[in-house]
Amino acid sequence: MSTPAPPPAAPAPAPLPPLPDRVEPEALRDLDDAALDEVATGLTAAERATVQAMAPYERQLRELRARGAELATERRRRERAQRHAQRIEVRRQAGTGEMPTPLREVRAFLATGGEVGFGFPNKPGFIGFTDGRRSAQAGTFGEARGLWADGWEPGAPGVPGVRVHLAGTRIEKVLAADGIVVQPLEGGPEAAPET
């Protein structure tokens, strides 16, 4: 890949057009209408000359801003491509079983306390996901991450949230995802739950 050429040296700025002589406010009172018109004409001419002198700089600023916008677009494109590649990798890992941890082996707790299991008491170890119209079941961390990466949300169509049951009971409920705390997998069975 070639290195971009250094920008050309900026030309020396053109001198500003001269300002007309300033007439002090007290002296303006002594001028008649024709003299006031002459002062106004001089100011208008100096303003027009200054705007014309600035035109090349305005064009250059517009060009620099356009190039900056193109650069920002390319950065956004790369960030999106990177996020897309990460989602593909998660799906690949989920599909090949590289993240096989069954959800029934994951220890989860209510944020308010008490251990829970994912899913129905008679079908533990699954989390339902929905895209708003369809539903899917995740039985492993990999499957759950894959569905989440694809934009699916925990729950079923019209019923958002994670279905859990109190450990050792048939009591079940649907909770918002932030109402559940998962124990880190590497923590072992005696580790305290994440807070």
Buried (B, 14 or more C-beta within 10 A) or exposed (E): EEEEEEEEEEEEEEEEBEEBEEBEEEEEEEEEEEEEEBBEEBBEEBEEBEEEBEEEEEEEEEEEEEEEEEEEEEEEEEEEEEEEEEBEEBBEBBEEEEBBEBBBEBBBBBEEEEBBBBBBBEEBBBBBBBEEEEBBBBBBBBBBBBBBBEEBBBBBEEEBBBBBBBBEEEEBEBBEEEBBBBBEEEEEEEEEBEE
